Amino acid sequence: HGMAWLPHNSVRHHLARGELVRAGSPDWNIPLRLMLYRSVEKTSPAVESLWQFLLEKTKK
């Protein structure tokens, strides 16, 4: 048992199945803004691939 602030996207399936319930009112919602930073120096192909993937996701 317990309480947590979690991103809706992470728990929406649990909410839909009734495994979790919202505590409080929608006034308890807080906006979340993520900022990603990377080095300006040359990175590995894996890091560059991840960066490009994340850029594509933000365009949707």
mmJSON file of the N, C-alpha and C atoms, coordinates in Angstrom:
{"data_MODEL":{"atom_site":{
"group_PDB":["ATOM","ATOM","ATOM","ATOM","ATOM","ATOM","ATOM","ATOM","ATOM","ATOM","ATOM","ATOM","ATOM","ATOM","ATOM","ATOM","ATOM","ATOM","ATOM","ATOM","ATOM","ATOM","ATOM","ATOM","ATOM","ATOM","ATOM","ATOM","ATOM","ATOM","ATOM","ATOM","ATOM","ATOM","ATOM","ATOM","ATOM","ATOM","ATOM","ATOM","ATOM","ATOM","ATOM","ATOM","ATOM","ATOM","ATOM","ATOM","ATOM","ATOM","ATOM","ATOM","ATOM","ATOM","ATOM","ATOM","ATOM","ATOM","ATOM","ATOM","ATOM","ATOM","ATOM","ATOM","ATOM","ATOM","ATOM","ATOM","ATOM","ATOM","ATOM","ATOM","ATOM","ATOM","ATOM","ATOM","ATOM","ATOM","ATOM","ATOM","ATOM","ATOM","ATOM","ATOM","ATOM","ATOM","ATOM","ATOM","ATOM","ATOM","ATOM","ATOM","ATOM","ATOM","ATOM","ATOM","ATOM","ATOM","ATOM","ATOM","ATOM","ATOM","ATOM","ATOM","ATOM","ATOM","ATOM","ATOM","ATOM","ATOM","ATOM","ATOM","ATOM","ATOM","ATOM","ATOM","ATOM","ATOM","ATOM","ATOM","ATOM","ATOM","ATOM","ATOM","ATOM","ATOM","ATOM","ATOM","ATOM","ATOM","ATOM","ATOM","ATOM","ATOM","ATOM","ATOM","ATOM","ATOM","ATOM","ATOM","ATOM","ATOM","ATOM","ATOM","ATOM","ATOM","ATOM","ATOM","ATOM","ATOM","ATOM","ATOM","ATOM","ATOM","ATOM","ATOM","ATOM","ATOM","ATOM","ATOM","ATOM","ATOM","ATOM","ATOM","ATOM","ATOM","ATOM","ATOM","ATOM","ATOM","ATOM","ATOM","ATOM","ATOM","ATOM","ATOM","ATOM","ATOM","ATOM","ATOM"],
"id":[1,2,3,4,5,6,7,8,9,10,11,12,13,14,15,16,17,18,19,20,21,22,23,24,25,26,27,28,29,30,31,32,33,34,35,36,37,38,39,40,41,42,43,44,45,46,47,48,49,50,51,52,53,54,55,56,57,58,59,60,61,62,63,64,65,66,67,68,69,70,71,72,73,74,75,76,77,78,79,80,81,82,83,84,85,86,87,88,89,90,91,92,93,94,95,96,97,98,99,100,101,102,103,104,105,106,107,108,109,110,111,112,113,114,115,116,117,118,119,120,121,122,123,124,125,126,127,128,129,130,131,132,133,134,135,136,137,138,139,140,141,142,143,144,145,146,147,148,149,150,151,152,153,154,155,156,157,158,159,160,161,162,163,164,165,166,167,168,169,170,171,172,173,174,175,176,177,178,179,180],
"type_symbol":["N","C","C","N","C","C","N","C","C","N","C","C","N","C","C","N","C","C","N","C","C","N","C","C","N","C","C","N","C","C","N","C","C","N","C","C","N","C","C","N","C","C","N","C","C","N","C","C","N","C","C","N","C","C","N","C","C","N","C","C","N","C","C","N","C","C","N","C","C","N","C","C","N","C","C","N","C","C","N","C","C","N","C","C","N","C","C","N","C","C","N","C","C","N","C","C","N","C","C","N","C","C","N","C","C","N","C","C","N","C","C","N","C","C","N","C","C","N","C","C","N","C","C","N","C","C","N","C","C","N","C","C","N","C","C","N","C","C","N","C","C","N","C","C","N","C","C","N","C","C","N","C","C","N","C","C","N","C","C","N","C","C","N","C","C","N","C","C","N","C","C","N","C","C","N","C","C","N","C","C"],
"label_atom_id":["N","CA","C","N","CA","C","N","CA","C","N","CA","C","N","CA","C","N","CA","C","N","CA","C","N","CA","C","N","CA","C","N","CA","C","N","CA","C","N","CA","C","N","CA","C","N","CA","C","N","CA","C","N","CA","C","N","CA","C","N","CA","C","N","CA","C","N","CA","C","N","CA","C","N","CA","C","N","CA","C","N","CA","C","N","CA","C","N","CA","C","N","CA","C","N","CA","C","N","CA","C","N","CA","C","N","CA","C","N","CA","C","N","CA","C","N","CA","C","N","CA","C","N","CA","C","N","CA","C","N","CA","C","N","CA","C","N","CA","C","N","CA","C","N","CA","C","N","CA","C","N","CA","C","N","CA","C","N","CA","C","N","CA","C","N","CA","C","N","CA","C","N","CA","C","N","CA","C","N","CA","C","N","CA","C","N","CA","C","N","CA","C","N","CA","C","N","CA","C","N","CA","C","N","CA","C","N","CA","C"],
"label_alt_id":[null,null,null,null,null,null,null,null,null,null,null,null,null,null,null,null,null,null,null,null,null,null,null,null,null,null,null,null,null,null,null,null,null,null,null,null,null,null,null,null,null,null,null,null,null,null,null,null,null,null,null,null,null,null,null,null,null,null,null,null,null,null,null,null,null,null,null,null,null,null,null,null,null,null,null,null,null,null,null,null,null,null,null,null,null,null,null,null,null,null,null,null,null,null,null,null,null,null,null,null,null,null,null,null,null,null,null,null,null,null,null,null,null,null,null,null,null,null,null,null,null,null,null,null,null,null,null,null,null,null,null,null,null,null,null,null,null,null,null,null,null,null,null,null,null,null,null,null,null,null,null,null,null,null,null,null,null,null,null,null,null,null,null,null,null,null,null,null,null,null,null,null,null,null,null,null,null,null,null,null],
"label_comp_id":["HIS","HIS","HIS","GLY","GLY","GLY","MET","MET","MET","ALA","ALA","ALA","TRP","TRP","TRP","LEU","LEU","LEU","PRO","PRO","PRO","HIS","HIS","HIS","ASN","ASN","ASN","SER","SER","SER","VAL","VAL","VAL","ARG","ARG","ARG","HIS","HIS","HIS","HIS","HIS","HIS","LEU","LEU","LEU","ALA","ALA","ALA","ARG","ARG","ARG","GLY","GLY","GLY","GLU","GLU","GLU","LEU","LEU","LEU","VAL","VAL","VAL","ARG","ARG","ARG","ALA","ALA","ALA","GLY","GLY","GLY","SER","SER","SER","PRO","PRO","PRO","ASP","ASP","ASP","TRP","TRP","TRP","ASN","ASN","ASN","ILE","ILE","ILE","PRO","PRO","PRO","LEU","LEU","LEU","ARG","ARG","ARG","LEU","LEU","LEU","MET","MET","MET","LEU","LEU","LEU","TYR","TYR","TYR","ARG","ARG","ARG","SER","SER","SER","VAL","VAL","VAL","GLU","GLU","GLU","LYS","LYS","LYS","THR","THR","THR","SER","SER","SER","PRO","PRO","PRO","ALA","ALA","ALA","VAL","VAL","VAL","GLU","GLU","GLU","SER","SER","SER","LEU","LEU","LEU","TRP","TRP","TRP","GLN","GLN","GLN","PHE","PHE","PHE","LEU","LEU","LEU","LEU","LEU","LEU","GLU","GLU","GLU","LYS","LYS","LYS","THR","THR","THR","LYS","LYS","LYS","LYS","LYS","LYS"],
"label_asym_id":["A","A","A","A","A","A","A","A","A","A","A","A","A","A","A","A","A","A","A","A","A","A","A","A","A","A","A","A","A","A","A","A","A","A","A","A","A","A","A","A","A","A","A","A","A","A","A","A","A","A","A","A","A","A","A","A","A","A","A","A","A","A","A","A","A","A","A","A","A","A","A","A","A","A","A","A","A","A","A","A","A","A","A","A","A","A","A","A","A","A","A","A","A","A","A","A","A","A","A","A","A","A","A","A","A","A","A","A","A","A","A","A","A","A","A","A","A","A","A","A","A","A","A","A","A","A","A","A","A","A","A","A","A","A","A","A","A","A","A","A","A","A","A","A","A","A","A","A","A","A","A","A","A","A","A","A","A","A","A","A","A","A","A","A","A","A","A","A","A","A","A","A","A","A","A","A","A","A","A","A"],
"label_entity_id":["1","1","1","1","1","1","1","1","1","1","1","1","1","1","1","1","1","1","1","1","1","1","1","1","1","1","1","1","1","1","1","1","1","1","1","1","1","1","1","1","1","1","1","1","1","1","1","1","1","1","1","1","1","1","1","1","1","1","1","1","1","1","1","1","1","1","1","1","1","1","1","1","1","1","1","1","1","1","1","1","1","1","1","1","1","1","1","1","1","1","1","1","1","1","1","1","1","1","1","1","1","1","1","1","1","1","1","1","1","1","1","1","1","1","1","1","1","1","1","1","1","1","1","1","1","1","1","1","1","1","1","1","1","1","1","1","1","1","1","1","1","1","1","1","1","1","1","1","1","1","1","1","1","1","1","1","1","1","1","1","1","1","1","1","1","1","1","1","1","1","1","1","1","1","1","1","1","1","1","1"],
"label_seq_id":[1,1,1,2,2,2,3,3,3,4,4,4,5,5,5,6,6,6,7,7,7,8,8,8,9,9,9,10,10,10,11,11,11,12,12,12,13,13,13,14,14,14,15,15,15,16,16,16,17,17,17,18,18,18,19,19,19,20,20,20,21,21,21,22,22,22,23,23,23,24,24,24,25,25,25,26,26,26,27,27,27,28,28,28,29,29,29,30,30,30,31,31,31,32,32,32,33,33,33,34,34,34,35,35,35,36,36,36,37,37,37,38,38,38,39,39,39,40,40,40,41,41,41,42,42,42,43,43,43,44,44,44,45,45,45,46,46,46,47,47,47,48,48,48,49,49,49,50,50,50,51,51,51,52,52,52,53,53,53,54,54,54,55,55,55,56,56,56,57,57,57,58,58,58,59,59,59,60,60,60],
"pdbx_PDB_ins_code":[null,null,null,null,null,null,null,null,null,null,null,null,null,null,null,null,null,null,null,null,null,null,null,null,null,null,null,null,null,null,null,null,null,null,null,null,null,null,null,null,null,null,null,null,null,null,null,null,null,null,null,null,null,null,null,null,null,null,null,null,null,null,null,null,null,null,null,null,null,null,null,null,null,null,null,null,null,null,null,null,null,null,null,null,null,null,null,null,null,null,null,null,null,null,null,null,null,null,null,null,null,null,null,null,null,null,null,null,null,null,null,null,null,null,null,null,null,null,null,null,null,null,null,null,null,null,null,null,null,null,null,null,null,null,null,null,null,null,null,null,null,null,null,null,null,null,null,null,null,null,null,null,null,null,null,null,null,null,null,null,null,null,null,null,null,null,null,null,null,null,null,null,null,null,null,null,null,null,null,null],
"Cartn_x":[0.836,0.0,0.882,0.407,1.169,0.639,1.318,0.944,2.191,1.979,3.101,2.576,3.394,3.099,3.801,3.025,3.575,3.065,3.847,3.36,2.164,1.127,-0.085,0.233,1.138,1.501,2.046,2.673,3.247,2.209,1.071,0.091,-1.282,-1.454,-2.793,-3.417,-2.621,-3.176,-3.626,-2.869,-3.242,-4.511,-4.638,-5.859,-7.056,-6.872,-7.966,-8.419,-7.491,-7.837,-8.307,-8.271,-8.708,-7.671,-6.442,-5.379,-4.851,-4.999,-4.631,-5.797,-5.892,-6.915,-6.239,-6.837,-6.322,-6.658,-5.671,-5.892,-6.074,-7.069,-7.278,-7.984,-8.018,-8.728,-7.742,-8.255,-7.359,-6.518,-6.919,-6.106,-4.718,-4.59,-3.307,-2.352,-2.849,-1.975,-0.915,0.283,1.353,1.951,2.251,2.869,4.307,4.73,6.09,6.749,7.87,8.618,10.02,10.396,11.721,12.636,13.83,14.837,16.018,16.412,17.55,18.704,19.879,21.085,22.117,22.964,24.052,25.305,26.408,27.687,27.777,28.451,28.658,29.798,30.544,31.637,31.076,31.884,31.476,31.058,29.947,29.439,29.493,29.247,29.257,28.042,28.093,26.935,25.679,25.844,24.685,24.022,24.824,24.279,23.608,24.237,23.651,22.329,22.273,21.04,19.926,20.253,19.267,18.799,19.724,19.375,18.41,18.693,17.83,16.448,16.408,15.14,14.315,14.942,14.231,13.756,14.562,14.137,12.892,12.857,11.691,10.453,10.617,9.482,8.904,9.742,9.25,8.525,8.703,8.039,6.595,6.21,4.847,3.879],
"Cartn_y":[-1.173,0.0,1.236,2.267,3.502,4.466,5.587,6.62,7.041,7.456,7.949,8.859,9.814,10.602,9.887,9.413,8.668,9.243,9.156,9.616,8.775,9.444,8.741,7.66,7.96,6.995,5.696,5.778,4.598,3.728,4.307,3.554,3.441,3.955,3.991,2.61,1.596,0.244,-0.273,0.034,-0.38,0.338,1.603,2.351,1.747,1.423,0.863,-0.485,-1.272,-2.591,-2.512,-1.33,-1.181,-1.612,-1.833,-2.244,-1.061,0.134,1.363,2.332,3.214,4.26,5.597,6.651,8.003,8.442,8.973,9.543,11.042,11.588,13.025,13.41,14.688,15.221,15.508,15.805,16.193,17.436,18.195,19.34,18.902,17.626,17.108,16.837,16.871,16.661,17.752,17.367,18.347,18.193,19.307,19.203,18.705,17.962,17.436,17.789,18.441,18.8,18.216,17.411,16.805,17.568,17.78,18.45,17.491,17.219,16.339,17.161,16.878,17.565,16.517,16.861,15.957,16.773,16.102,16.746,17.186,18.292,18.758,17.992,17.247,16.442,15.246,14.673,13.509,12.381,11.732,10.644,9.331,8.262,6.938,6.782,5.847,5.604,5.234,4.523,4.141,5.375,6.296,7.528,8.359,8.467,9.236,8.615,7.294,6.598,6.881,6.825,7.128,8.571,9.493,10.909,11.114,10.499,10.637,10.038,8.903,8.275,9.226,9.825,10.741,11.986,12.491,13.641,13.31,12.132,11.72,11.606,11.087,10.941,12.295,13.308,14.621,15.346,14.909,15.547,15.095,14.049,13.503,14.212],
"Cartn_z":[0.0,0.0,0.0,-0.629,-0.645,-1.687,-1.8,-2.769,-3.525,-4.766,-5.572,-6.665,-7.083,-8.281,-9.417,-10.369,-11.495,-12.802,-13.858,-15.157,-15.602,-16.073,-16.491,-17.511,-18.415,-19.442,-18.844,-17.681,-17.039,-16.344,-15.988,-15.195,-15.845,-17.049,-17.643,-17.767,-18.085,-18.198,-16.828,-15.798,-14.441,-13.987,-14.348,-14.026,-14.756,-16.027,-16.824,-16.28,-15.745,-15.195,-13.748,-13.152,-11.771,-10.754,-11.19,-10.275,-9.465,-10.028,-9.331,-9.427,-8.457,-8.498,-8.239,-8.79,-8.574,-7.154,-6.472,-5.145,-5.315,-4.698,-4.794,-6.08,-6.319,-7.48,-8.613,-9.799,-10.892,-10.569,-9.551,-9.123,-8.646,-8.31,-7.842,-8.999,-10.216,-11.373,-11.413,-11.754,-11.907,-13.309,-13.965,-15.286,-15.149,-16.121,-16.114,-17.439,-17.351,-18.552,-18.422,-19.379,-19.371,-20.314,-19.873,-20.69,-20.829,-22.049,-22.289,-22.845,-22.353,-22.797,-23.17,-24.117,-24.459,-24.723,-24.684,-24.934,-26.391,-26.619,-27.991,-28.661,-27.871,-28.414,-29.17,-30.018,-30.801,-29.856,-30.183,-29.351,-30.121,-29.409,-30.034,-30.945,-31.878,-32.743,-31.944,-30.838,-30.021,-29.411,-28.913,-28.327,-29.404,-30.561,-31.661,-32.108,-32.15,-32.525,-31.519,-30.232,-29.193,-29.321,-29.536,-29.665,-30.825,-31.962,-33.133,-32.867,-32.173,-31.802,-30.933,-29.94,-29.046,-29.789,-30.699,-31.503,-32.317,-32.911,-33.699,-32.816,-31.608,-30.683,-30.291,-30.183,-29.76,-30.883,-32.107,-33.245,-33.395,-32.678,-32.806,-31.909],
"occupancy":[1.0,1.0,1.0,1.0,1.0,1.0,1.0,1.0,1.0,1.0,1.0,1.0,1.0,1.0,1.0,1.0,1.0,1.0,1.0,1.0,1.0,1.0,1.0,1.0,1.0,1.0,1.0,1.0,1.0,1.0,1.0,1.0,1.0,1.0,1.0,1.0,1.0,1.0,1.0,1.0,1.0,1.0,1.0,1.0,1.0,1.0,1.0,1.0,1.0,1.0,1.0,1.0,1.0,1.0,1.0,1.0,1.0,1.0,1.0,1.0,1.0,1.0,1.0,1.0,1.0,1.0,1.0,1.0,1.0,1.0,1.0,1.0,1.0,1.0,1.0,1.0,1.0,1.0,1.0,1.0,1.0,1.0,1.0,1.0,1.0,1.0,1.0,1.0,1.0,1.0,1.0,1.0,1.0,1.0,1.0,1.0,1.0,1.0,1.0,1.0,1.0,1.0,1.0,1.0,1.0,1.0,1.0,1.0,1.0,1.0,1.0,1.0,1.0,1.0,1.0,1.0,1.0,1.0,1.0,1.0,1.0,1.0,1.0,1.0,1.0,1.0,1.0,1.0,1.0,1.0,1.0,1.0,1.0,1.0,1.0,1.0,1.0,1.0,1.0,1.0,1.0,1.0,1.0,1.0,1.0,1.0,1.0,1.0,1.0,1.0,1.0,1.0,1.0,1.0,1.0,1.0,1.0,1.0,1.0,1.0,1.0,1.0,1.0,1.0,1.0,1.0,1.0,1.0,1.0,1.0,1.0,1.0,1.0,1.0,1.0,1.0,1.0,1.0,1.0,1.0],
"B_iso_or_equiv":[0.0,0.0,0.0,0.0,0.0,0.0,0.0,0.0,0.0,0.0,0.0,0.0,0.0,0.0,0.0,0.0,0.0,0.0,0.0,0.0,0.0,0.0,0.0,0.0,0.0,0.0,0.0,0.0,0.0,0.0,0.0,0.0,0.0,0.0,0.0,0.0,0.0,0.0,0.0,0.0,0.0,0.0,0.0,0.0,0.0,0.0,0.0,0.0,0.0,0.0,0.0,0.0,0.0,0.0,0.0,0.0,0.0,0.0,0.0,0.0,0.0,0.0,0.0,0.0,0.0,0.0,0.0,0.0,0.0,0.0,0.0,0.0,0.0,0.0,0.0,0.0,0.0,0.0,0.0,0.0,0.0,0.0,0.0,0.0,0.0,0.0,0.0,0.0,0.0,0.0,0.0,0.0,0.0,0.0,0.0,0.0,0.0,0.0,0.0,0.0,0.0,0.0,0.0,0.0,0.0,0.0,0.0,0.0,0.0,0.0,0.0,0.0,0.0,0.0,0.0,0.0,0.0,0.0,0.0,0.0,0.0,0.0,0.0,0.0,0.0,0.0,0.0,0.0,0.0,0.0,0.0,0.0,0.0,0.0,0.0,0.0,0.0,0.0,0.0,0.0,0.0,0.0,0.0,0.0,0.0,0.0,0.0,0.0,0.0,0.0,0.0,0.0,0.0,0.0,0.0,0.0,0.0,0.0,0.0,0.0,0.0,0.0,0.0,0.0,0.0,0.0,0.0,0.0,0.0,0.0,0.0,0.0,0.0,0.0,0.0,0.0,0.0,0.0,0.0,0.0],
"pdbx_formal_charge":[null,null,null,null,null,null,null,null,null,null,null,null,null,null,null,null,null,null,null,null,null,null,null,null,null,null,null,null,null,null,null,null,null,null,null,null,null,null,null,null,null,null,null,null,null,null,null,null,null,null,null,null,null,null,null,null,null,null,null,null,null,null,null,null,null,null,null,null,null,null,null,null,null,null,null,null,null,null,null,null,null,null,null,null,null,null,null,null,null,null,null,null,null,null,null,null,null,null,null,null,null,null,null,null,null,null,null,null,null,null,null,null,null,null,null,null,null,null,null,null,null,null,null,null,null,null,null,null,null,null,null,null,null,null,null,null,null,null,null,null,null,null,null,null,null,null,null,null,null,null,null,null,null,null,null,null,null,null,null,null,null,null,null,null,null,null,null,null,null,null,null,null,null,null,null,null,null,null,null,null],
"auth_seq_id":[1,1,1,2,2,2,3,3,3,4,4,4,5,5,5,6,6,6,7,7,7,8,8,8,9,9,9,10,10,10,11,11,11,12,12,12,13,13,13,14,14,14,15,15,15,16,16,16,17,17,17,18,18,18,19,19,19,20,20,20,21,21,21,22,22,22,23,23,23,24,24,24,25,25,25,26,26,26,27,27,27,28,28,28,29,29,29,30,30,30,31,31,31,32,32,32,33,33,33,34,34,34,35,35,35,36,36,36,37,37,37,38,38,38,39,39,39,40,40,40,41,41,41,42,42,42,43,43,43,44,44,44,45,45,45,46,46,46,47,47,47,48,48,48,49,49,49,50,50,50,51,51,51,52,52,52,53,53,53,54,54,54,55,55,55,56,56,56,57,57,57,58,58,58,59,59,59,60,60,60],
"auth_comp_id":["HIS","HIS","HIS","GLY","GLY","GLY","MET","MET","MET","ALA","ALA","ALA","TRP","TRP","TRP","LEU","LEU","LEU","PRO","PRO","PRO","HIS","HIS","HIS","ASN","ASN","ASN","SER","SER","SER","VAL","VAL","VAL","ARG","ARG","ARG","HIS","HIS","HIS","HIS","HIS","HIS","LEU","LEU","LEU","ALA","ALA","ALA","ARG","ARG","ARG","GLY","GLY","GLY","GLU","GLU","GLU","LEU","LEU","LEU","VAL","VAL","VAL","ARG","ARG","ARG","ALA","ALA","ALA","GLY","GLY","GLY","SER","SER","SER","PRO","PRO","PRO","ASP","ASP","ASP","TRP","TRP","TRP","ASN","ASN","ASN","ILE","ILE","ILE","PRO","PRO","PRO","LEU","LEU","LEU","ARG","ARG","ARG","LEU","LEU","LEU","MET","MET","MET","LEU","LEU","LEU","TYR","TYR","TYR","ARG","ARG","ARG","SER","SER","SER","VAL","VAL","VAL","GLU","GLU","GLU","LYS","LYS","LYS","THR","THR","THR","SER","SER","SER","PRO","PRO","PRO","ALA","ALA","ALA","VAL","VAL","VAL","GLU","GLU","GLU","SER","SER","SER","LEU","LEU","LEU","TRP","TRP","TRP","GLN","GLN","GLN","PHE","PHE","PHE","LEU","LEU","LEU","LEU","LEU","LEU","GLU","GLU","GLU","LYS","LYS","LYS","THR","THR","THR","LYS","LYS","LYS","LYS","LYS","LYS"],
"auth_asym_id":["A","A","A","A","A","A","A","A","A","A","A","A","A","A","A","A","A","A","A","A","A","A","A","A","A","A","A","A","A","A","A","A","A","A","A","A","A","A","A","A","A","A","A","A","A","A","A","A","A","A","A","A","A","A","A","A","A","A","A","A","A","A","A","A","A","A","A","A","A","A","A","A","A","A","A","A","A","A","A","A","A","A","A","A","A","A","A","A","A","A","A","A","A","A","A","A","A","A","A","A","A","A","A","A","A","A","A","A","A","A","A","A","A","A","A","A","A","A","A","A","A","A","A","A","A","A","A","A","A","A","A","A","A","A","A","A","A","A","A","A","A","A","A","A","A","A","A","A","A","A","A","A","A","A","A","A","A","A","A","A","A","A","A","A","A","A","A","A","A","A","A","A","A","A","A","A","A","A","A","A"],
"auth_atom_id":["N","CA","C","N","CA","C","N","CA","C","N","CA","C","N","CA","C","N","CA","C","N","CA","C","N","CA","C","N","CA","C","N","CA","C","N","CA","C","N","CA","C","N","CA","C","N","CA","C","N","CA","C","N","CA","C","N","CA","C","N","CA","C","N","CA","C","N","CA","C","N","CA","C","N","CA","C","N","CA","C","N","CA","C","N","CA","C","N","CA","C","N","CA","C","N","CA","C","N","CA","C","N","CA","C","N","CA","C","N","CA","C","N","CA","C","N","CA","C","N","CA","C","N","CA","C","N","CA","C","N","CA","C","N","CA","C","N","CA","C","N","CA","C","N","CA","C","N","CA","C","N","CA","C","N","CA","C","N","CA","C","N","CA","C","N","CA","C","N","CA","C","N","CA","C","N","CA","C","N","CA","C","N","CA","C","N","CA","C","N","CA","C","N","CA","C","N","CA","C","N","CA","C","N","CA","C","N","CA","C"],
"pdbx_PDB_model_num":[1,1,1,1,1,1,1,1,1,1,1,1,1,1,1,1,1,1,1,1,1,1,1,1,1,1,1,1,1,1,1,1,1,1,1,1,1,1,1,1,1,1,1,1,1,1,1,1,1,1,1,1,1,1,1,1,1,1,1,1,1,1,1,1,1,1,1,1,1,1,1,1,1,1,1,1,1,1,1,1,1,1,1,1,1,1,1,1,1,1,1,1,1,1,1,1,1,1,1,1,1,1,1,1,1,1,1,1,1,1,1,1,1,1,1,1,1,1,1,1,1,1,1,1,1,1,1,1,1,1,1,1,1,1,1,1,1,1,1,1,1,1,1,1,1,1,1,1,1,1,1,1,1,1,1,1,1,1,1,1,1,1,1,1,1,1,1,1,1,1,1,1,1,1,1,1,1,1,1,1]
}}}
